[in-house]
Amino acid sequence: MIAALFIAVLQATPLPSPAASPAPSPAATAAPSPAVTGAPSPSPAPANAPALQPAAVNLHPNQTASVTIAGGTAPFTAAVDTPLVSAAIDQAAHALSVAASTNTGRAVVTLTDAAGNAVQLPVRVAYDAAIVPPNVTLRVTGDDVQTQWLQTQVLKALAKAVQLQPGTAARYGAFALPSTIGPGASADIPVAVAVAGGDTYFDVNATTTVSVQNVAAPAFLPPLLFYDDDPERVVSEGVLYRNRVTPQNPARLYYYHQNMQQPRRIVVVLAPAQSGDPATVQLIDASAGPNIDVMTVGHAVSRDFLVDKAHNDGTIVDVGAAPYVADAFLAQPGDGVAGSIGINVLSGGPVDVAVLSIPAAVTDDQIAQYLNAPKLPGDGHRRTGVFSLNDYGQERLPFSVGGDDAYTQYGATTPPSADNAGRDIGDYGVIHTLTFDVTNPGSAPATVYLYEEPLGGVVRSSFLVNGVLNEVGCARVSQKYQIGQPLMVGPGRSEIVVQTMTDGGSNYPLGVGLSSTPPLPQTPPISAPDGCFPKPQPSSPAVTASPSP
């Protein structure tokens, strides 16, 4: 069971005239009577005065409601104070029909009987604050789906499915996730959705069911890396990167950008390469941002992608007539955004993937017109292109307990280019797998230590050590800092497998080693003299001799 969680999601997508809404129908809805204090008691209604049931009505534009007339003396007449609505009376049925126009607002219908007794009917005409579908389907993959990851995917699926009116926000109630959901399993997750309409829209309170289906899909190793970091600083709208993923040839997209000057949306979009040729695609997507702390953004991407990829935690989406928005960020000036996405076409035709910079007001259903926009000019650093991942980043290192350290470094080279378009110095988007072949010549278990050594400046790191995530804090000085806990190795031969990725915003190369000698147990505080961003230390005050008593 997940603790109570309410998450607000903002969106500015205008809605069409709503059809039947899962929220209670606004037609013939009684409005609550306001509490009045210090006012005189109202005069009693005349005997046999007419009354209306319900006493107030909420309508969508072009909607009609029927109100029952109780009591009163026929014939009845009706008058409205504004052309926002019209009213008609069925004298025989004792019913008042109220029809809304295409506009929104408030009106009052006054019903008068033959004896001159009158009653007023408040009418409000508005759209619902949101359209909440009763069911949302979420297809995932993964041999061991992580609960926190699944929670994020449920919320992302809801954000795509719930159609919000401009300026409104959805709040999702706490929901329970299955403890395990293996390949082939499914689960239905009810989620309460609340959207406040304020003075403009009707409040919506609904429950939707997210149907999670774990689709069995084998893990895939993409042979190609699409690298998108040019221009790194985005100063205008256009295409930042585009390429094509074909069936049987998966790819990994790594993008990293910092928005400048004015708010913009940075979006990652998938679309069929050929019109009318849809595709079903598996995505392993770790994205982060927007955040002005670009090191945190880059670190989150590498950390999450390492874990997601190890478990094959992904989603399956259909890419059809409308572009599929995989990632979307509303970035303020200075904000960084980044992502690492494995893209595997499971069926159908090729898929084009594009990273776009678009105006902040552009909605998802307007994105298609930007797919063919001109590509933005680079910044001259040529941090872009297609690179081969085949056998790149794989290394075996022998180590004998009590002997010299096994040591290597990464992040100073670039993978082999597949298109000669640019370079990836820093190996961004690459998973490095370091396998330490350990020999313990003794007859008892021995303790060994993994460590990192900054060589290029300020750096943060994530490592999967035999499948367990270990994060290392920010470091700057070229000293050996321990990775995770000390490791015990038995007599004879064994392996320690380390997987890592470079972080966007960090500096490389970075040394990694295995030793019998303990390194520094942890990185220093960030503001310490040897920390990432040292602060001047106050000097000791001068000490003067005190007079003798």
C-alpha positions in Angstrom: 0.0 0.0 0.0 1.4 3.4 -1.0 1.0 6.3 1.5 -1.6 8.9 0.7 -0.5 10.8 -2.3 -2.0 13.8 -4.0 -0.3 15.1 -7.1 -1.3 18.2 -9.0 -0.8 18.1 -12.8 -1.1 21.3 -14.8 -2.1 21.4 -18.5 -3.4 24.0 -20.9 -5.2 21.9 -23.4 -8.6 23.4 -24.3 -11.4 20.8 -24.4 -14.2 20.4 -27.0 -17.8 20.5 -25.9 -17.9 17.6 -23.5 -20.0 14.5 -24.1 -21.3 12.5 -21.2 -18.9 13.2 -18.3 -18.0 10.7 -15.6 -18.6 13.5 -13.2 -22.2 13.8 -11.9 -24.2 15.4 -14.7 -24.6 19.1 -14.2 -28.2 19.0 -15.4 -30.8 19.4 -12.7 -28.3 19.6 -9.9 -29.4 21.3 -6.7 -27.1 24.1 -5.6 -26.3 24.3 -1.8 -28.0 27.0 0.1 -25.5 29.5 1.5 -25.4 29.9 5.3 -26.6 33.3 6.4 -25.9 34.6 9.8 -27.5 37.6 11.5 -30.2 37.9 8.8 -33.9 38.0 9.7 -35.9 34.8 9.1 -37.5 34.7 5.7 -41.2 35.3 5.3 -43.1 32.0 5.0 -44.1 31.1 1.4 -47.7 31.7 0.5 -50.0 28.7 0.7 -49.9 26.5 -2.4 -46.9 28.6 -3.7 -45.0 26.9 -6.5 -41.7 25.1 -5.8 -39.1 23.7 -8.2 -37.4 20.4 -8.0 -34.4 20.7 -8.2 -34.0 24.2 -6.8 -31.0 25.1 -9.1 -29.7 23.8 -12.4 -26.2 23.3 -13.8 -26.0 22.8 -17.6 -23.4 22.3 -20.3 -23.7 24.6 -23.3 -26.5 23.4 -25.6 -27.8 21.1 -22.9 -31.4 21.0 -21.7 -32.9 20.1 -18.3 -36.4 19.4 -17.1 -37.5 20.8 -13.7 -40.6 19.6 -11.9 -43.2 22.2 -10.8 -44.7 21.3 -7.4 -47.7 23.2 -6.1 -48.8 26.5 -7.5 -51.9 27.3 -9.6 -51.8 26.8 -13.3 -51.3 28.3 -15.8 -47.6 29.2 -15.2 -45.4 31.6 -17.0 -41.6 31.8 -17.2 -39.2 34.7 -17.7 -35.4 34.7 -18.0 -33.1 37.6 -17.1 -30.6 36.9 -19.9 -30.6 35.2 -23.3 -28.0 32.8 -21.9 -30.9 30.3 -21.5 -34.4 29.8 -22.7 -37.4 28.4 -20.8 -40.6 26.6 -21.8 -43.5 25.2 -19.7 -45.4 22.0 -20.2 -48.7 23.1 -18.4 -50.2 19.6 -18.4 -47.1 17.9 -17.0 -46.2 20.7 -14.6 -42.7 20.8 -15.9 -40.3 23.6 -16.7 -37.8 23.0 -19.5 -34.5 25.0 -19.4 -32.2 25.0 -22.5 -28.7 26.5 -22.5 -27.2 28.4 -25.4 -23.7 28.0 -26.6 -22.3 30.5 -24.1 -21.3 30.1 -20.5 -22.4 32.1 -17.5 -25.2 32.4 -15.0 -28.9 33.2 -15.4 -32.1 33.3 -13.3 -35.4 31.8 -14.5 -38.5 33.2 -12.7 -41.6 31.0 -12.7 -44.9 32.7 -11.8 -48.3 30.9 -11.3 -51.8 32.2 -12.0 -52.1 33.6 -8.4 -49.0 35.8 -8.9 -46.8 33.6 -6.7 -43.2 33.5 -8.1 -40.1 31.3 -7.5 -36.7 31.7 -9.0 -34.4 29.1 -10.5 -30.7 29.8 -10.6 -29.0 28.4 -13.7 -25.3 28.0 -14.3 -23.9 27.2 -17.8 -20.3 25.9 -17.9 -18.1 23.1 -19.1 -16.7 20.4 -16.8 -13.2 21.2 -15.5 -12.0 17.9 -17.1 -13.0 14.8 -19.0 -12.0 11.8 -17.0 -12.2 8.5 -18.9 -13.7 5.6 -16.9 -10.8 3.3 -17.9 -7.1 3.9 -18.8 -4.9 1.1 -20.2 -1.3 1.0 -19.3 0.9 -1.7 -20.9 4.3 -2.3 -19.2 7.2 -4.7 -19.5 9.6 -5.9 -16.9 10.8 -9.1 -15.3 10.6 -7.5 -11.9 8.5 -4.3 -12.1 9.7 -1.8 -9.5 6.9 -0.3 -7.4 8.2 3.2 -7.4 8.7 3.0 -11.2 5.1 1.6 -11.7 3.7 4.4 -9.6 5.3 7.0 -11.9 4.0 5.3 -15.0 0.4 5.2 -13.6 0.6 9.0 -12.9 2.0 9.6 -16.4 -0.7 7.6 -18.0 -3.4 9.5 -16.0 -1.8 12.8 -17.1 -2.1 11.8 -20.7 -5.7 10.4 -20.4 -7.3 13.1 -18.3 -8.3 16.1 -20.5 -8.0 19.3 -18.5 -9.5 22.7 -19.2 -6.9 25.6 -19.4 -5.7 26.7 -16.0 -7.1 23.6 -14.1 -5.1 21.0 -12.2 -5.9 17.3 -11.5 -5.4 15.9 -8.1 -5.0 12.1 -7.7 -5.9 10.3 -4.6 -3.8 7.6 -3.0 -3.9 4.3 -4.9 -2.7 0.8 -4.1 -0.2 -1.0 -6.3 0.2 -4.8 -6.6 3.3 -6.0 -4.6 4.4 -8.0 -7.7 3.2 -8.0 -11.3 5.2 -10.4 -13.5 5.1 -10.9 -17.3 1.6 -11.9 -18.4 0.0 -10.6 -15.2 -2.5 -7.7 -15.0 -4.1 -5.6 -12.3 -6.9 -3.0 -12.1 -6.0 0.1 -10.0 -8.8 2.5 -9.1 -7.7 6.1 -8.8 -9.8 9.0 -7.5 -9.5 12.1 -9.7 -10.5 15.6 -8.5 -10.4 18.7 -10.6 -11.6 22.0 -9.2 -13.4 24.3 -11.7 -13.5 27.5 -9.7 -15.8 30.2 -11.1 -15.2 29.1 -14.7 -15.9 25.4 -14.8 -17.8 22.7 -13.0 -15.9 20.7 -10.4 -15.2 17.1 -11.4 -14.9 14.3 -8.9 -14.5 10.9 -10.6 -12.8 7.5 -10.3 -11.0 6.0 -13.2 -9.5 2.5 -13.3 -6.0 2.1 -14.6 -5.7 -1.4 -16.1 -2.0 -2.4 -15.9 -1.0 -5.2 -18.2 2.6 -6.6 -18.0 3.4 -7.7 -21.6 6.1 -10.3 -21.9 8.9 -8.8 -24.0 12.6 -9.8 -24.1 15.2 -7.4 -23.1 16.9 -5.7 -26.0 20.4 -4.2 -26.6 20.3 -1.3 -29.1 23.2 -1.3 -31.5 22.9 2.4 -32.1 23.0 5.5 -29.9 21.2 8.7 -31.0 23.0 11.6 -29.3 21.4 15.0 -29.0 23.2 17.8 -27.2 23.7 20.3 -30.0 22.7 23.0 -29.5 23.0 22.4 -25.8 21.5 25.9 -25.0 18.1 26.4 -26.7 17.4 29.9 -27.8 14.7 29.4 -30.4 12.0 27.1 -31.6 12.5 24.3 -34.1 13.8 20.7 -34.4 16.7 19.9 -32.0 17.1 16.3 -33.3 15.4 13.8 -35.6 16.2 10.2 -36.7 14.5 7.0 -37.6 14.1 3.7 -35.7 13.4 0.6 -37.9 12.0 -2.8 -36.8 14.7 -5.3 -35.6 17.1 -2.3 -35.1 16.4 -0.7 -31.8 18.1 2.5 -30.8 18.8 4.5 -27.6 18.2 8.3 -27.7 20.1 10.4 -25.2 19.2 14.1 -25.1 20.4 17.0 -23.0 19.4 20.6 -23.3 19.2 23.8 -21.3 16.4 26.3 -22.2 17.3 30.0 -22.4 15.7 33.4 -22.7 12.0 32.5 -22.4 9.7 29.6 -21.4 9.5 26.8 -23.9 8.2 23.3 -24.2 10.9 20.7 -24.9 9.2 17.5 -26.2 10.2 14.1 -27.5 7.8 12.9 -30.1 7.3 9.6 -32.0 5.5 9.4 -35.3 5.1 6.8 -38.1 7.8 7.2 -40.7 5.3 6.4 -43.4 1.7 7.8 -43.3 -0.8 5.1 -42.5 1.8 2.6 -41.3 1.4 2.6 -37.5 3.7 0.8 -35.1 3.8 -0.7 -31.6 6.9 0.4 -29.7 8.5 -0.5 -26.4 10.1 2.4 -24.6 12.5 2.2 -21.7 12.4 5.9 -20.7 14.3 7.7 -17.9 13.8 11.4 -18.1 14.4 14.3 -15.7 13.7 18.0 -15.5 13.0 20.8 -15.8 15.4 21.9 -13.2 17.9 24.8 -13.1 20.3 22.3 -11.3 21.5 20.6 -14.4 23.8 18.2 -12.5 20.8 16.8 -10.6 18.9 16.4 -13.9 21.8 14.5 -15.5 22.4 12.4 -12.4 18.7 11.4 -12.2 18.6 10.2 -15.8 21.7 8.0 -15.6 20.7 6.5 -12.2 17.1 5.7 -13.2 18.0 4.4 -16.7 20.6 2.0 -15.2 17.9 0.5 -12.9 15.1 0.5 -15.5 17.2 -1.2 -18.1 18.4 -3.8 -15.7 14.8 -4.9 -15.0 13.6 -4.3 -18.6 11.0 -1.9 -17.0 9.3 -0.2 -19.9 6.0 0.8 -21.5 4.4 -0.3 -24.8 2.7 2.4 -26.8 0.9 2.6 -30.2 2.3 5.2 -32.6 -0.4 6.0 -35.1 -2.0 8.9 -36.9 -1.4 11.4 -34.0 2.2 11.9 -32.8 3.0 10.2 -29.5 4.5 12.5 -27.0 7.0 10.4 -25.0 8.4 13.2 -22.8 7.3 16.8 -22.4 8.8 19.6 -20.3 7.7 23.2 -19.8 11.1 24.7 -19.2 11.8 28.2 -17.8 14.9 30.1 -18.7 17.9 28.3 -17.3 16.1 25.0 -16.8 17.8 21.8 -17.9 16.0 18.7 -19.3 17.5 15.4 -20.2 16.5 11.8 -21.0 17.7 8.4 -22.0 15.2 6.4 -24.0 15.5 2.9 -25.4 13.2 2.6 -28.5 12.3 -0.9 -29.8 9.7 -1.3 -32.6 7.9 -4.5 -31.8 5.5 -4.4 -34.8 4.5 -2.2 -37.7 6.6 0.2 -39.7 9.6 2.4 -38.9 9.2 5.2 -36.4 10.6 8.7 -36.6 11.8 10.2 -33.3 12.2 13.9 -32.9 13.2 16.3 -30.1 11.5 19.6 -30.5 11.6 23.1 -29.0 8.2 24.7 -29.3 6.3 27.7 -27.9 5.1 27.2 -24.4 1.4 27.6 -25.4 1.5 24.8 -28.0 -0.6 21.8 -26.9 0.0 18.1 -27.7 -2.6 18.0 -30.4 -0.9 20.9 -32.2 2.6 19.3 -32.2 2.3 17.6 -35.6 2.8 20.9 -37.4 6.3 21.3 -35.9 7.6 17.9 -36.9 8.8 19.1 -40.3 10.2 22.4 -39.0 13.8 23.3 -39.9 16.5 21.8 -37.7 18.1 24.4 -35.4 21.8 25.3 -36.1 24.4 23.7 -33.8 26.6 25.5 -31.3 29.8 24.4 -32.9 30.7 21.7 -30.4 29.3 18.9 -32.6 27.8 17.0 -29.7 25.4 15.1 -31.8 25.2 12.1 -34.2 24.7 8.3 -34.4 27.2 6.1 -32.6 27.8 2.3 -32.5 27.2 0.6 -29.2 28.3 -2.9 -30.3 30.8 -4.2 -27.8 31.6 -0.6 -26.8 32.0 0.1 -23.0 32.7 -3.6 -22.2 35.8 -4.3 -20.1 37.2 -7.2 -18.1 39.8 -6.4 -15.3 41.8 -9.1 -13.5 42.4 -8.6 -9.8 44.2 -10.6 -7.1 43.4 -10.0 -3.4 46.4 -8.4 -1.8 47.9 -7.4 -5.2 47.8 -4.2 -7.2 44.6 -2.4 -7.8 42.5 -3.2 -10.8 41.9 0.2 -12.4 40.4 1.8 -15.4 38.8 5.1 -16.4 36.0 6.1 -18.7 34.4 9.2 -20.1 37.4 10.6 -22.0 36.6 9.0 -25.4 33.7 8.8 -27.8 31.9 5.7 -29.2 32.6 4.9 -32.9 30.6 7.2 -35.1 28.1 5.7 -37.5 27.3 8.8 -39.5 30.3 11.1 -39.1 28.0 13.9 -37.9 29.7 14.6 -34.6 31.2 13.2 -31.4 30.2 12.0 -28.0 33.2 12.8 -25.8 32.1 11.8 -22.4 30.3 8.6 -23.5 26.9 10.1 -22.7 24.1 7.6 -23.1 26.6 4.7 -23.0 26.3 1.9 -20.4 29.8 0.9 -19.3 30.1 -2.7 -18.0 33.2 -3.4 -15.9 33.7 -7.0 -15.0 36.3 -7.6 -12.3 37.8 -11.1 -12.4 38.7 -11.6 -8.8 41.2 -14.2 -7.5 41.5 -14.8 -3.7 44.5 -17.0 -3.1 43.8 -17.3 0.6 41.7 -19.9 2.3 39.3 -17.4 4.0 37.0 -14.8 2.7 38.6 -11.4 2.0 37.3 -7.8 2.0 37.8 -5.7 -1.1 36.7 -2.2 -2.0 35.3 -0.6 -5.1 36.2 3.1 -5.5 36.0 6.0 -7.9 38.6 8.7 -8.5 37.6 12.1 -10.1 40.0 13.0 -12.8 38.2 15.7 -14.8 36.5 17.9 -12.1 33.1 17.9 -10.4 31.2 14.7 -10.8 28.3 12.6 -9.4 27.9 8.9 -10.1 25.7 5.9 -10.0 26.8 2.3 -10.1 25.0 -1.0 -10.3 27.2 -3.4 -8.3 26.1 -7.0 -9.0 22.7 -5.5 -9.7 22.5 -3.3 -6.6 22.3 0.5 -7.0 25.0 2.6 -5.3 25.1 6.3 -5.6 28.2 8.4 -4.9 27.9 12.0 -3.8 29.4 14.9 -5.5 33.3 14.8 -5.6 35.9 17.1 -7.1 39.4 16.3 -5.8 41.4 13.4 -7.3 41.1 11.1 -4.4 39.7 7.6 -4.0 36.1 7.5 -2.7 34.4 4.2 -1.8 31.5 2.9 -3.9 28.9 1.3 -1.8 29.8 -1.1 1.0 33.0 -3.2 1.3 32.6 -6.5 -0.6 33.4 -10.0 0.6 35.0 -12.5 -1.8 35.5 -16.1 -1.0 38.6 -18.2 -1.7 39.2 -19.0 -5.4 37.7 -17.1 -8.3 34.7 -14.8 -8.5 33.3 -11.9 -10.5 32.1 -8.4 -9.5 30.1 -6.8 -12.3 29.8 -3.0 -12.2 27.5 -1.0 -14.6 27.6 2.8 -14.8 26.8 5.7 -17.1 28.2 9.2 -17.3 26.0 11.9 -15.8 25.0 14.9 -17.9 26.4 18.0 -16.2 29.3 16.1 -14.6 33.0 16.2 -15.7 35.1 13.3 -17.0 37.2 11.2 -17.2 36.5 9.2 -14.0 38.7 6.4 -12.6 37.1 3.2 -11.2 39.1 0.6 -9.3 39.0 -2.4 -7.1 41.5 -2.6 -4.1 42.4 -4.4 -1.0 43.1 -1.1 0.7 40.2 0.9 2.1 39.6 4.2 0.2 37.9 7.3 1.7 34.5 6.0 3.0 32.5 8.8 1.5 32.6 12.0 -0.5 33.0 15.3 1.5 30.2 17.8 2.2 29.5 19.9 -0.9 30.8 23.1 0.6 33.9 21.6 2.3 37.4 22.7 1.2 37.7 19.5 -0.8 34.0 19.4 -1.7 32.4 20.1 -5.1 31.8 23.8 -4.4 34.0 24.8 -1.5 33.2 28.0 0.4 35.8 30.3 2.0 36.6 29.2 5.5 36.5 31.9 8.2 39.9 32.7 9.5 40.6 32.1 13.2 40.4 35.3 15.2 43.7 36.7 16.6 44.4 35.7 20.2 46.0 38.3 22.5 47.5 37.5 25.9 45.4 38.4 28.8 47.0 40.5 31.6 48.1 38.6 34.7 45.7 38.8 37.6 
